[in-house]
Structure formats: structure tokens, C-alpha cells
Amino acid sequence: MKRAIPLFSILIVFVIMLGACGSGKEDHSNSLELDEGTYVLSGSEEDSDIKILFDLAQDRFSISVLGNEFMTGTVKIQNEKVTATTDDEKFTYVFQIEDHNKICLNKDESDTLVGVSGNEDILDKADGEFVLYQR
């Protein structure tokens, strides 16, 4: 009986420690969330040449230039950043979430998106700030 008491005490402590660990889910109450929809360059909402569509339900994105779908891929949101990687995994674009409907291109972590002319980074306009245009 004396030996059963210490084992029982260890078991109780173990159960309490497991309960303190919680369910393993992260608390995102303080993190920014991104609204799903089409994002355009800030200041050119009505006539933007570049549009980025985020379909967060499917973890997908697409970039359209001049109304033509330019590239598609997967999207991941983590640490208040949106990471968009093309389907062929050749290009990655990282956006900082500024607000639930505003993102800003992180040029240091992103590949260059060259336009048809081949000599300019088309995401470089307006310092890469995009705002939600339509849901």
C-alpha cells in the first residue's frame, strides 16, 4: 500500500501536467487575419494593371496582369505574413499583413515579377502596397 501512494502521486502530477499543456492549438487572437478577395495596388483601385486574388478557403492565389492570369500557386499565412509560391515552385512572394484588407510586398523575401517588357519589376509600383478591392 505504501508503494502505491507514491505511484498514484506521480500519476496525478503527470495528469495535471498534461492538462496544463492544453489542446495544442495556437492562440491567434492577437494575430492579424487577411480577408479573402482580389487585391490591387494602393491608389489604383479602379484601373489597376496588377491584381492578386487570394482564395484562402482553397489556399490558392493567382496574379493577373492586364486582365490575363499570369501565375497561380499556393498560399500560406503564418506570423502575419502571406507567402505565395507558384505551382512550379520557381517563384515565391512574401507579403506583410498590414491590416485585414491591406498587404505590403516584402521585397527582400520575394522574387522579382518581371513584366512583358522584361525590364521592370511590376510589383515594384506603389512600394508594393496592395489593398482589398473586391470580395
N, CA, C and O atoms as CSV, one atom per row, in Angstrom:
chain,resi,resn,atom,element,x,y,z
A,1,MET,N,N,0.824,-1.193,0.000
A,1,MET,CA,C,0.000,0.000,0.000
A,1,MET,C,C,0.870,1.259,0.000
A,1,MET,O,O,0.573,2.238,-0.685
A,2,LYS,N,N,1.963,1.209,0.795
A,2,LYS,CA,C,2.846,2.371,0.853
A,2,LYS,C,C,3.462,2.668,-0.509
A,2,LYS,O,O,3.674,3.830,-0.857
A,3,ARG,N,N,3.751,1.620,-1.283
A,3,ARG,CA,C,4.346,1.801,-2.602
A,3,ARG,C,C,3.322,2.352,-3.599
A,3,ARG,O,O,3.710,3.052,-4.534
A,4,ALA,N,N,2.054,2.065,-3.433
A,4,ALA,CA,C,1.002,2.518,-4.334
A,4,ALA,C,C,0.757,4.017,-4.205
A,4,ALA,O,O,0.366,4.657,-5.181
A,5,ILE,N,N,0.976,4.588,-3.036
A,5,ILE,CA,C,0.735,6.019,-2.817
A,5,ILE,C,C,1.701,6.874,-3.645
A,5,ILE,O,O,1.240,7.803,-4.308
A,6,PRO,N,N,3.039,6.609,-3.644
A,6,PRO,CA,C,3.927,7.420,-4.483
A,6,PRO,C,C,3.621,7.266,-5.977
A,6,PRO,O,O,3.677,8.248,-6.718
A,7,LEU,N,N,3.303,6.065,-6.423
A,7,LEU,CA,C,2.969,5.872,-7.827
A,7,LEU,C,C,1.701,6.624,-8.191
A,7,LEU,O,O,1.604,7.214,-9.268
A,8,PHE,N,N,0.735,6.600,-7.294
A,8,PHE,CA,C,-0.510,7.331,-7.526
A,8,PHE,C,C,-0.229,8.836,-7.571
A,8,PHE,O,O,-0.809,9.542,-8.396
A,9,SER,N,N,0.654,9.336,-6.697
A,9,SER,CA,C,1.018,10.758,-6.682
A,9,SER,C,C,1.701,11.162,-7.987
A,9,SER,O,O,1.426,12.232,-8.530
A,10,ILE,N,N,2.584,10.313,-8.483
A,10,ILE,CA,C,3.264,10.593,-9.750
A,10,ILE,C,C,2.257,10.632,-10.887
A,10,ILE,O,O,2.340,11.483,-11.772
A,11,LEU,N,N,1.304,9.704,-10.858
A,11,LEU,CA,C,0.270,9.678,-11.888
A,11,LEU,C,C,-0.572,10.946,-11.853
A,11,LEU,O,O,-0.900,11.490,-12.907
A,12,ILE,N,N,-0.927,11.425,-10.678
A,12,ILE,CA,C,-1.717,12.650,-10.537
A,12,ILE,C,C,-0.933,13.844,-11.083
A,12,ILE,O,O,-1.496,14.666,-11.808
A,13,VAL,N,N,0.348,13.953,-10.750
A,13,VAL,CA,C,1.181,15.051,-11.235
A,13,VAL,C,C,1.275,14.995,-12.766
A,13,VAL,O,O,1.194,16.028,-13.431
A,14,PHE,N,N,1.443,13.807,-13.315
A,14,PHE,CA,C,1.525,13.635,-14.763
A,14,PHE,C,C,0.239,14.089,-15.441
A,14,PHE,O,O,0.299,14.773,-16.462
A,15,VAL,N,N,-0.918,13.728,-14.903
A,15,VAL,CA,C,-2.205,14.130,-15.469
A,15,VAL,C,C,-2.369,15.644,-15.398
A,15,VAL,O,O,-2.878,16.247,-16.343
A,16,ILE,N,N,-1.953,16.268,-14.306
A,16,ILE,CA,C,-2.042,17.724,-14.165
A,16,ILE,C,C,-1.148,18.406,-15.196
A,16,ILE,O,O,-1.538,19.413,-15.788
A,17,MET,N,N,0.057,17.859,-15.415
A,17,MET,CA,C,0.974,18.444,-16.397
A,17,MET,C,C,0.393,18.337,-17.803
A,17,MET,O,O,0.512,19.278,-18.588
A,18,LEU,N,N,-0.226,17.221,-18.133
A,18,LEU,CA,C,-0.840,17.070,-19.448
A,18,LEU,C,C,-1.983,18.061,-19.635
A,18,LEU,O,O,-2.141,18.633,-20.713
A,19,GLY,N,N,-2.769,18.263,-18.600
A,19,GLY,CA,C,-3.876,19.217,-18.678
A,19,GLY,C,C,-3.382,20.638,-18.867
A,19,GLY,O,O,-4.038,21.440,-19.532
A,20,ALA,N,N,-2.236,20.958,-18.292
A,20,ALA,CA,C,-1.682,22.311,-18.412
A,20,ALA,C,C,-1.170,22.582,-19.818
A,20,ALA,O,O,-1.070,23.737,-20.231
A,21,CYS,N,N,-0.847,21.533,-20.549
A,21,CYS,CA,C,-0.352,21.707,-21.910
A,21,CYS,C,C,-1.451,22.161,-22.859
A,21,CYS,O,O,-1.149,22.678,-23.934
A,22,GLY,N,N,-2.699,21.986,-22.501
A,22,GLY,CA,C,-3.810,22.427,-23.339
A,22,GLY,C,C,-4.021,21.499,-24.516
A,22,GLY,O,O,-3.521,20.375,-24.545
A,23,SER,N,N,-4.764,21.989,-25.475
A,23,SER,CA,C,-5.141,21.168,-26.626
A,23,SER,C,C,-4.104,21.209,-27.730
A,23,SER,O,O,-4.233,20.483,-28.715
A,24,GLY,N,N,-3.082,22.037,-27.595
A,24,GLY,CA,C,-2.063,22.139,-28.627
A,24,GLY,C,C,-2.390,23.162,-29.695
A,24,GLY,O,O,-1.564,23.404,-30.575
A,25,LYS,N,N,-3.554,23.766,-29.652
A,25,LYS,CA,C,-3.923,24.783,-30.639
A,25,LYS,C,C,-3.293,26.111,-30.265
A,25,LYS,O,O,-3.231,26.481,-29.092
A,26,GLU,N,N,-2.827,26.823,-31.286
A,26,GLU,CA,C,-2.224,28.128,-31.051
A,26,GLU,C,C,-3.306,29.175,-30.863
A,26,GLU,O,O,-4.390,29.077,-31.439
A,27,ASP,N,N,-3.003,30.176,-30.054
A,27,ASP,CA,C,-3.920,31.287,-29.849
A,27,ASP,C,C,-3.603,32.362,-30.879
A,27,ASP,O,O,-2.548,32.994,-30.817
A,28,HIS,N,N,-4.517,32.572,-31.828
A,28,HIS,CA,C,-4.320,33.564,-32.884
A,28,HIS,C,C,-5.135,34.823,-32.626
A,28,HIS,O,O,-5.350,35.617,-33.542
A,29,SER,N,N,-5.584,35.013,-31.407
A,29,SER,CA,C,-6.464,36.154,-31.144
A,29,SER,C,C,-5.756,37.491,-31.347
A,29,SER,O,O,-6.409,38.495,-31.633
A,30,ASN,N,N,-4.436,37.519,-31.204
A,30,ASN,CA,C,-3.706,38.764,-31.384
A,30,ASN,C,C,-3.091,38.886,-32.776
A,30,ASN,O,O,-2.537,39.935,-33.106
A,31,SER,N,N,-3.173,37.847,-33.595
A,31,SER,CA,C,-2.557,37.911,-34.912
A,31,SER,C,C,-3.534,38.497,-35.927
A,31,SER,O,O,-4.752,38.395,-35.781
A,32,LEU,N,N,-2.964,39.109,-36.952
A,32,LEU,CA,C,-3.773,39.702,-37.999
A,32,LEU,C,C,-4.265,38.624,-38.949
A,32,LEU,O,O,-3.532,37.689,-39.269
A,33,GLU,N,N,-5.491,38.753,-39.395
A,33,GLU,CA,C,-6.041,37.835,-40.378
A,33,GLU,C,C,-6.294,38.602,-41.666
A,33,GLU,O,O,-6.576,39.800,-41.645
A,34,LEU,N,N,-6.190,37.909,-42.768
A,34,LEU,CA,C,-6.350,38.515,-44.080
A,34,LEU,C,C,-7.722,38.183,-44.634
A,34,LEU,O,O,-8.170,37.039,-44.550
A,35,ASP,N,N,-8.391,39.177,-45.199
A,35,ASP,CA,C,-9.665,38.940,-45.875
A,35,ASP,C,C,-9.399,38.335,-47.243
A,35,ASP,O,O,-8.457,38.718,-47.937
A,36,GLU,N,N,-10.235,37.394,-47.613
A,36,GLU,CA,C,-10.156,36.770,-48.931
A,36,GLU,C,C,-10.682,37.731,-49.990
A,36,GLU,O,O,-11.596,38.508,-49.718
A,37,GLY,N,N,-10.120,37.687,-51.186
A,37,GLY,CA,C,-10.617,38.527,-52.269
A,37,GLY,C,C,-9.523,38.963,-53.207
A,37,GLY,O,O,-8.422,38.411,-53.204
A,38,THR,N,N,-9.836,39.970,-54.018
A,38,THR,CA,C,-8.902,40.498,-55.008
A,38,THR,C,C,-8.221,41.745,-54.465
A,38,THR,O,O,-8.883,42.681,-54.018
A,39,TYR,N,N,-6.903,41.750,-54.509
A,39,TYR,CA,C,-6.104,42.883,-54.038
A,39,TYR,C,C,-5.492,43.598,-55.232
A,39,TYR,O,O,-5.047,42.964,-56.189
A,40,VAL,N,N,-5.474,44.923,-55.167
A,40,VAL,CA,C,-4.904,45.740,-56.237
A,40,VAL,C,C,-3.912,46.719,-55.621
A,40,VAL,O,O,-3.906,46.937,-54.409
A,41,LEU,N,N,-3.072,47.308,-56.477
A,41,LEU,CA,C,-2.111,48.292,-55.990
A,41,LEU,C,C,-2.833,49.464,-55.338
A,41,LEU,O,O,-3.823,49.965,-55.870
A,42,SER,N,N,-2.345,49.889,-54.208
A,42,SER,CA,C,-2.930,51.018,-53.498
A,42,SER,C,C,-2.872,52.265,-54.372
A,42,SER,O,O,-1.837,52.568,-54.965
A,43,GLY,N,N,-3.987,52.985,-54.448
A,43,GLY,CA,C,-4.065,54.204,-55.229
A,43,GLY,C,C,-4.540,53.998,-56.653
A,43,GLY,O,O,-4.772,54.966,-57.378
A,44,SER,N,N,-4.688,52.738,-57.062
A,44,SER,CA,C,-5.140,52.476,-58.431
A,44,SER,C,C,-6.273,51.451,-58.429
A,44,SER,O,O,-6.347,50.585,-59.302
A,45,GLU,N,N,-7.147,51.565,-57.438
A,45,GLU,CA,C,-8.190,50.560,-57.257
A,45,GLU,C,C,-9.071,50.367,-58.486
A,45,GLU,O,O,-9.451,49.236,-58.789
A,46,GLU,N,N,-9.400,51.423,-59.189
A,46,GLU,CA,C,-10.319,51.323,-60.325
A,46,GLU,C,C,-9.660,50.837,-61.604
A,46,GLU,O,O,-10.321,50.221,-62.440
A,47,ASP,N,N,-8.354,51.107,-61.776
A,47,ASP,CA,C,-7.713,50.761,-63.041
A,47,ASP,C,C,-6.366,50.065,-62.852
A,47,ASP,O,O,-5.426,50.305,-63.611
A,48,SER,N,N,-6.278,49.224,-61.862
A,48,SER,CA,C,-5.020,48.547,-61.572
A,48,SER,C,C,-4.673,47.526,-62.652
A,48,SER,O,O,-5.518,46.728,-63.057
A,49,ASP,N,N,-3.424,47.559,-63.113
A,49,ASP,CA,C,-2.940,46.577,-64.086
A,49,ASP,C,C,-2.667,45.230,-63.426
A,49,ASP,O,O,-2.714,44.188,-64.080
A,50,ILE,N,N,-2.384,45.258,-62.138
A,50,ILE,CA,C,-1.992,44.057,-61.404
A,50,ILE,C,C,-3.048,43.741,-60.363
A,50,ILE,O,O,-3.436,44.603,-59.575
A,51,LYS,N,N,-3.512,42.498,-60.363
A,51,LYS,CA,C,-4.484,42.049,-59.367
A,51,LYS,C,C,-4.016,40.721,-58.789
A,51,LYS,O,O,-3.549,39.837,-59.507
A,52,ILE,N,N,-4.154,40.606,-57.480
A,52,ILE,CA,C,-3.798,39.367,-56.804
A,52,ILE,C,C,-5.062,38.837,-56.143
A,52,ILE,O,O,-5.673,39.521,-55.322
A,53,LEU,N,N,-5.450,37.626,-56.499
A,53,LEU,CA,C,-6.632,37.001,-55.922
A,53,LEU,C,C,-6.185,35.967,-54.901
A,53,LEU,O,O,-5.394,35.077,-55.212
A,54,PHE,N,N,-6.694,36.092,-53.684
A,54,PHE,CA,C,-6.433,35.112,-52.643
A,54,PHE,C,C,-7.710,34.333,-52.379
A,54,PHE,O,O,-8.713,34.899,-51.945
A,55,ASP,N,N,-7.669,33.035,-52.644
A,55,ASP,CA,C,-8.759,32.122,-52.314
A,55,ASP,C,C,-8.290,31.333,-51.103
A,55,ASP,O,O,-7.724,30.248,-51.238
A,56,LEU,N,N,-8.529,31.883,-49.924
A,56,LEU,CA,C,-7.988,31.305,-48.699
A,56,LEU,C,C,-8.657,29.994,-48.319
A,56,LEU,O,O,-8.053,29.172,-47.630
A,57,ALA,N,N,-9.885,29.785,-48.753
A,57,ALA,CA,C,-10.573,28.525,-48.472
A,57,ALA,C,C,-9.855,27.366,-49.163
A,57,ALA,O,O,-9.860,26.243,-48.659
A,58,GLN,N,N,-9.243,27.635,-50.311
A,58,GLN,CA,C,-8.528,26.606,-51.070
A,58,GLN,C,C,-7.003,26.742,-50.936
A,58,GLN,O,O,-6.258,25.963,-51.530
A,59,ASP,N,N,-6.537,27.734,-50.152
A,59,ASP,CA,C,-5.100,28.022,-50.007
A,59,ASP,C,C,-4.441,28.263,-51.365
A,59,ASP,O,O,-3.370,27.726,-51.650
A,60,ARG,N,N,-5.094,29.079,-52.201
A,60,ARG,CA,C,-4.618,29.353,-53.552
A,60,ARG,C,C,-4.506,30.862,-53.786
A,60,ARG,O,O,-5.158,31.659,-53.112
A,61,PHE,N,N,-3.675,31.231,-54.745
A,61,PHE,CA,C,-3.576,32.617,-55.182
A,61,PHE,C,C,-3.381,32.632,-56.686
A,61,PHE,O,O,-2.957,31.643,-57.283
A,62,SER,N,N,-3.694,33.762,-57.283
A,62,SER,CA,C,-3.365,33.980,-58.692
A,62,SER,C,C,-3.029,35.452,-58.873
A,62,SER,O,O,-3.594,36.315,-58.201
A,63,ILE,N,N,-2.111,35.728,-59.778
A,63,ILE,CA,C,-1.741,37.093,-60.111
A,63,ILE,C,C,-2.151,37.321,-61.559
A,63,ILE,O,O,-1.780,36.558,-62.451
A,64,SER,N,N,-2.918,38.379,-61.778
A,64,SER,CA,C,-3.339,38.750,-63.125
A,64,SER,C,C,-2.686,40.069,-63.497
A,64,SER,O,O,-2.624,40.997,-62.691
A,65,VAL,N,N,-2.201,40.138,-64.727
A,65,VAL,CA,C,-1.601,41.359,-65.244
A,65,VAL,C,C,-2.372,41.728,-66.504
A,65,VAL,O,O,-2.504,40.923,-67.426
A,66,LEU,N,N,-2.880,42.961,-66.530
A,66,LEU,CA,C,-3.672,43.459,-67.659
A,66,LEU,C,C,-4.836,42.525,-67.994
A,66,LEU,O,O,-5.167,42.326,-69.163
A,67,GLY,N,N,-5.449,41.958,-66.958
A,67,GLY,CA,C,-6.628,41.115,-67.129
A,67,GLY,C,C,-6.337,39.673,-67.492
A,67,GLY,O,O,-7.269,38.879,-67.618
A,68,ASN,N,N,-5.085,39.312,-67.663
A,68,ASN,CA,C,-4.713,37.933,-68.000
A,68,ASN,C,C,-4.060,37.261,-66.807
A,68,ASN,O,O,-3.174,37.832,-66.171
A,69,GLU,N,N,-4.497,36.048,-66.505
A,69,GLU,CA,C,-3.897,35.317,-65.397
A,69,GLU,C,C,-2.438,35.035,-65.734
A,69,GLU,O,O,-2.129,34.405,-66.745
A,70,PHE,N,N,-1.561,35.506,-64.880
A,70,PHE,CA,C,-0.129,35.457,-65.130
A,70,PHE,C,C,0.518,34.253,-64.454
A,70,PHE,O,O,1.373,33.585,-65.036
A,71,MET,N,N,0.097,33.982,-63.209
A,71,MET,CA,C,0.619,32.835,-62.471
A,71,MET,C,C,-0.335,32.448,-61.358
A,71,MET,O,O,-1.130,33.259,-60.882
A,72,THR,N,N,-0.238,31.188,-60.955
A,72,THR,CA,C,-1.071,30.675,-59.870
A,72,THR,C,C,-0.196,29.853,-58.934
A,72,THR,O,O,0.921,29.463,-59.272
A,73,GLY,N,N,-0.734,29.606,-57.756
A,73,GLY,CA,C,0.018,28.790,-56.812
A,73,GLY,C,C,-0.687,28.661,-55.488
A,73,GLY,O,O,-1.882,28.926,-55.360
A,74,THR,N,N,0.081,28.248,-54.512
A,74,THR,CA,C,-0.450,28.032,-53.173
A,74,THR,C,C,-0.090,29.200,-52.269
A,74,THR,O,O,0.879,29.921,-52.506
A,75,VAL,N,N,-0.882,29.364,-51.247
A,75,VAL,CA,C,-0.660,30.459,-50.313
A,75,VAL,C,C,-0.686,29.907,-48.892
A,75,VAL,O,O,-1.465,29.014,-48.560
A,76,LYS,N,N,0.191,30.467,-48.069
A,76,LYS,CA,C,0.261,30.073,-46.661
A,76,LYS,C,C,0.345,31.344,-45.830
A,76,LYS,O,O,1.109,32.254,-46.152
A,77,ILE,N,N,-0.434,31.405,-44.769
A,77,ILE,CA,C,-0.409,32.558,-43.872
A,77,ILE,C,C,0.178,32.107,-42.542
A,77,ILE,O,O,-0.311,31.173,-41.907
A,78,GLN,N,N,1.247,32.803,-42.136
A,78,GLN,CA,C,1.919,32.455,-40.893
A,78,GLN,C,C,2.696,33.666,-40.397
A,78,GLN,O,O,3.331,34.366,-41.186
A,79,ASN,N,N,2.646,33.911,-39.106
A,79,ASN,CA,C,3.396,35.006,-38.487
A,79,ASN,C,C,3.114,36.351,-39.154
A,79,ASN,O,O,4.033,37.131,-39.407
A,80,GLU,N,N,1.834,36.618,-39.437
A,80,GLU,CA,C,1.387,37.873,-40.038
A,80,GLU,C,C,2.019,38.127,-41.407
A,80,GLU,O,O,2.188,39.273,-41.823
A,81,LYS,N,N,2.364,37.040,-42.098
A,81,LYS,CA,C,2.892,37.117,-43.452
A,81,LYS,C,C,2.106,36.179,-44.353
A,81,LYS,O,O,1.673,35.105,-43.936
A,82,VAL,N,N,1.934,36.606,-45.592
A,82,VAL,CA,C,1.329,35.763,-46.618
A,82,VAL,C,C,2.464,35.327,-47.536
A,82,VAL,O,O,3.154,36.166,-48.115
A,83,THR,N,N,2.658,34.027,-47.668
A,83,THR,CA,C,3.680,33.505,-48.559
A,83,THR,C,C,2.981,32.818,-49.724
A,83,THR,O,O,2.272,31.829,-49.542
A,84,ALA,N,N,3.189,33.351,-50.912
A,84,ALA,CA,C,2.570,32.815,-52.126
A,84,ALA,C,C,3.672,32.174,-52.971
A,84,ALA,O,O,4.637,32.837,-53.350
A,85,THR,N,N,3.519,30.891,-53.258
A,85,THR,CA,C,4.501,30.143,-54.037
A,85,THR,C,C,3.830,29.615,-55.293
A,85,THR,O,O,2.751,29.026,-55.228
A,86,THR,N,N,4.469,29.825,-56.438
A,86,THR,CA,C,3.879,29.384,-57.707
A,86,THR,C,C,3.807,27.860,-57.752
A,86,THR,O,O,4.548,27.167,-57.055
A,87,ASP,N,N,2.902,27.358,-58.584
A,87,ASP,CA,C,2.709,25.914,-58.689
A,87,ASP,C,C,3.977,25.167,-59.075
A,87,ASP,O,O,4.193,24.039,-58.631
A,88,ASP,N,N,4.823,25.791,-59.905
A,88,ASP,CA,C,6.079,25.138,-60.294
A,88,ASP,C,C,7.186,25.352,-59.263
A,88,ASP,O,O,8.309,24.882,-59.445
A,89,GLU,N,N,6.862,26.067,-58.175
A,89,GLU,CA,C,7.770,26.352,-57.053
A,89,GLU,C,C,9.024,27.130,-57.469
A,89,GLU,O,O,10.046,27.083,-56.785
A,90,LYS,N,N,8.937,27.838,-58.586
A,90,LYS,CA,C,10.074,28.640,-59.042
A,90,LYS,C,C,10.084,30.033,-58.431
A,90,LYS,O,O,11.145,30.646,-58.306
A,91,PHE,N,N,8.904,30.545,-58.046
A,91,PHE,CA,C,8.806,31.915,-57.544
A,91,PHE,C,C,8.023,31.946,-56.240
A,91,PHE,O,O,7.034,31.232,-56.070
A,92,THR,N,N,8.485,32.782,-55.330
A,92,THR,CA,C,7.819,32.982,-54.043
A,92,THR,C,C,7.705,34.470,-53.781
A,92,THR,O,O,8.650,35.230,-53.992
A,93,TYR,N,N,6.529,34.871,-53.316
A,93,TYR,CA,C,6.262,36.270,-52.981
A,93,TYR,C,C,5.754,36.322,-51.551
A,93,TYR,O,O,4.843,35.587,-51.173
A,94,VAL,N,N,6.358,37.202,-50.763
A,94,VAL,CA,C,6.003,37.322,-49.357
A,94,VAL,C,C,5.419,38.706,-49.121
A,94,VAL,O,O,6.013,39.719,-49.492
A,95,PHE,N,N,4.249,38.732,-48.501
A,95,PHE,CA,C,3.551,39.973,-48.186
A,95,PHE,C,C,3.371,40.073,-46.684
A,95,PHE,O,O,3.000,39.097,-46.032
A,96,GLN,N,N,3.631,41.238,-46.138
A,96,GLN,CA,C,3.357,41.510,-44.730
A,96,GLN,C,C,1.894,41.935,-44.613
A,96,GLN,O,O,1.439,42.802,-45.358
A,97,ILE,N,N,1.158,41.328,-43.682
A,97,ILE,CA,C,-0.228,41.727,-43.463
A,97,ILE,C,C,-0.218,42.995,-42.622
A,97,ILE,O,O,0.189,42.974,-41.460
A,98,GLU,N,N,-0.663,44.090,-43.205
A,98,GLU,CA,C,-0.720,45.369,-42.510
A,98,GLU,C,C,-2.056,45.531,-41.778
A,98,GLU,O,O,-2.117,46.136,-40.707
A,99,ASP,N,N,-3.102,44.995,-42.354
A,99,ASP,CA,C,-4.463,45.099,-41.840
A,99,ASP,C,C,-5.234,43.942,-42.463
A,99,ASP,O,O,-4.701,43.255,-43.335
A,100,HIS,N,N,-6.451,43.712,-42.047
A,100,HIS,CA,C,-7.217,42.591,-42.588
A,100,HIS,C,C,-7.489,42.736,-44.082
A,100,HIS,O,O,-7.867,41.763,-44.736
A,101,ASN,N,N,-7.302,43.935,-44.632
A,101,ASN,CA,C,-7.537,44.142,-46.064
A,101,ASN,C,C,-6.423,44.946,-46.738
A,101,ASN,O,O,-6.652,45.608,-47.751
A,102,LYS,N,N,-5.209,44.881,-46.166
A,102,LYS,CA,C,-4.067,45.583,-46.769
A,102,LYS,C,C,-2.802,44.763,-46.535
A,102,LYS,O,O,-2.513,44.347,-45.413
A,103,ILE,N,N,-2.050,44.539,-47.620
A,103,ILE,CA,C,-0.793,43.808,-47.543
A,103,ILE,C,C,0.294,44.618,-48.230
A,103,ILE,O,O,0.011,45.471,-49.071
A,104,CYS,N,N,1.533,44.345,-47.863
A,104,CYS,CA,C,2.658,45.069,-48.447
A,104,CYS,C,C,3.729,44.051,-48.847
A,104,CYS,O,O,4.128,43.208,-48.043
A,105,LEU,N,N,4.180,44.138,-50.073
A,105,LEU,CA,C,5.194,43.222,-50.586
A,105,LEU,C,C,6.494,43.373,-49.813
A,105,LEU,O,O,6.989,44.486,-49.632
A,106,ASN,N,N,7.043,42.258,-49.358
A,106,ASN,CA,C,8.349,42.247,-48.712
A,106,ASN,C,C,9.367,41.924,-49.813
A,106,ASN,O,O,9.569,40.761,-50.161
A,107,LYS,N,N,9.997,42.959,-50.348
A,107,LYS,CA,C,10.890,42.801,-51.498
A,107,LYS,C,C,12.115,41.953,-51.173
A,107,LYS,O,O,12.631,41.247,-52.039
A,108,ASP,N,N,12.577,42.021,-49.932
A,108,ASP,CA,C,13.772,41.265,-49.551
A,108,ASP,C,C,13.529,39.759,-49.545
A,108,ASP,O,O,14.459,38.984,-49.769
A,109,GLU,N,N,12.293,39.336,-49.292
A,109,GLU,CA,C,11.975,37.909,-49.223
A,109,GLU,C,C,11.266,37.406,-50.478
A,109,GLU,O,O,10.912,36.230,-50.558
A,110,SER,N,N,11.056,38.284,-51.457
A,110,SER,CA,C,10.277,37.925,-52.648
A,110,SER,C,C,11.136,37.906,-53.900
A,110,SER,O,O,12.141,38.607,-54.014
A,111,ASP,N,N,10.696,37.069,-54.838
A,111,ASP,CA,C,11.320,37.060,-56.155
A,111,ASP,C,C,10.815,38.256,-56.946
A,111,ASP,O,O,9.808,38.867,-56.590
A,112,THR,N,N,11.515,38.585,-58.015
A,112,THR,CA,C,11.111,39.671,-58.900
A,112,THR,C,C,10.035,39.165,-59.846
A,112,THR,O,O,10.128,38.052,-60.363
A,113,LEU,N,N,9.016,39.979,-60.072
A,113,LEU,CA,C,7.973,39.652,-61.042
A,113,LEU,C,C,8.162,40.591,-62.218
A,113,LEU,O,O,7.765,41.755,-62.170
A,114,VAL,N,N,8.773,40.073,-63.276
A,114,VAL,CA,C,9.121,40.886,-64.432
A,114,VAL,C,C,7.956,40.917,-65.399
A,114,VAL,O,O,7.333,39.891,-65.671
A,115,GLY,N,N,7.665,42.108,-65.921
A,115,GLY,CA,C,6.581,42.284,-66.877
A,115,GLY,C,C,6.939,41.772,-68.258
A,115,GLY,O,O,8.016,41.216,-68.473
A,116,VAL,N,N,6.033,41.967,-69.176
A,116,VAL,CA,C,6.209,41.502,-70.550
A,116,VAL,C,C,7.431,42.133,-71.192
A,116,VAL,O,O,8.116,41.484,-71.983
A,117,SER,N,N,7.717,43.389,-70.865
A,117,SER,CA,C,8.870,44.074,-71.463
A,117,SER,C,C,10.185,43.474,-70.992
A,117,SER,O,O,11.213,43.637,-71.649
A,118,GLY,N,N,10.159,42.775,-69.849
A,118,GLY,CA,C,11.346,42.095,-69.354
A,118,GLY,C,C,12.325,42.955,-68.611
A,118,GLY,O,O,13.396,42.474,-68.239
A,119,ASN,N,N,12.003,44.220,-68.375
A,119,ASN,CA,C,12.993,45.078,-67.728
A,119,ASN,C,C,12.503,45.778,-66.474
A,119,ASN,O,O,13.194,46.657,-65.961
A,120,GLU,N,N,11.344,45.420,-65.967
A,120,GLU,CA,C,10.909,46.081,-64.735
A,120,GLU,C,C,10.189,45.097,-63.831
A,120,GLU,O,O,9.548,44.151,-64.288
A,121,ASP,N,N,10.311,45.343,-62.557
A,121,ASP,CA,C,9.597,44.541,-61.569
A,121,ASP,C,C,8.200,45.145,-61.443
A,121,ASP,O,O,8.044,46.238,-60.900
A,122,ILE,N,N,7.188,44.442,-61.940
A,122,ILE,CA,C,5.849,45.031,-61.960
A,122,ILE,C,C,5.216,45.114,-60.581
A,122,ILE,O,O,4.225,45.822,-60.402
A,123,LEU,N,N,5.771,44.403,-59.602
A,123,LEU,CA,C,5.275,44.534,-58.233
A,123,LEU,C,C,5.942,45.688,-57.503
A,123,LEU,O,O,5.603,45.979,-56.356
A,124,ASP,N,N,6.881,46.342,-58.156
A,124,ASP,CA,C,7.646,47.421,-57.547
A,124,ASP,C,C,6.865,48.734,-57.485
A,124,ASP,O,O,7.266,49.653,-56.771
A,125,LYS,N,N,5.773,48.835,-58.212
A,125,LYS,CA,C,4.985,50.068,-58.228
A,125,LYS,C,C,4.319,50.294,-56.875
A,125,LYS,O,O,3.983,49.337,-56.177
A,126,ALA,N,N,4.130,51.537,-56.511
A,126,ALA,CA,C,3.438,51.932,-55.276
A,126,ALA,C,C,4.046,51.273,-54.047
A,126,ALA,O,O,3.345,50.989,-53.075
A,127,ASP,N,N,5.339,51.032,-54.093
A,127,ASP,CA,C,6.052,50.382,-52.993
A,127,ASP,C,C,5.438,49.041,-52.611
A,127,ASP,O,O,5.603,48.581,-51.481
A,128,GLY,N,N,4.734,48.415,-53.541
A,128,GLY,CA,C,4.214,47.073,-53.305
A,128,GLY,C,C,3.060,46.993,-52.331
A,128,GLY,O,O,2.786,45.917,-51.798
A,129,GLU,N,N,2.370,48.105,-52.078
A,129,GLU,CA,C,1.235,48.071,-51.151
A,129,GLU,C,C,-0.036,47.731,-51.916
A,129,GLU,O,O,-0.382,48.404,-52.887
A,130,PHE,N,N,-0.720,46.700,-51.481
A,130,PHE,CA,C,-1.957,46.254,-52.117
A,130,PHE,C,C,-3.103,46.348,-51.119
A,130,PHE,O,O,-2.934,46.087,-49.928
A,131,VAL,N,N,-4.262,46.721,-51.624
A,131,VAL,CA,C,-5.463,46.821,-50.787
A,131,VAL,C,C,-6.566,45.950,-51.382
A,131,VAL,O,O,-6.597,45.702,-52.587
A,132,LEU,N,N,-7.472,45.489,-50.512
A,132,LEU,CA,C,-8.580,44.653,-50.950
A,132,LEU,C,C,-9.516,45.489,-51.825
A,132,LEU,O,O,-9.963,46.560,-51.414
A,133,TYR,N,N,-9.808,45.004,-53.019
A,133,TYR,CA,C,-10.674,45.706,-53.950
A,133,TYR,C,C,-12.066,45.095,-53.985
A,133,TYR,O,O,-13.057,45.823,-53.931
A,134,GLN,N,N,-12.158,43.794,-54.072
A,134,GLN,CA,C,-13.463,43.144,-54.089
A,134,GLN,C,C,-13.363,41.761,-53.467
A,134,GLN,O,O,-12.330,41.095,-53.532
A,135,ARG,N,N,-14.476,41.353,-52.859
A,135,ARG,CA,C,-14.532,40.024,-52.231
A,135,ARG,C,C,-15.276,39.076,-53.108
A,135,ARG,O,O,-15.434,37.906,-52.759
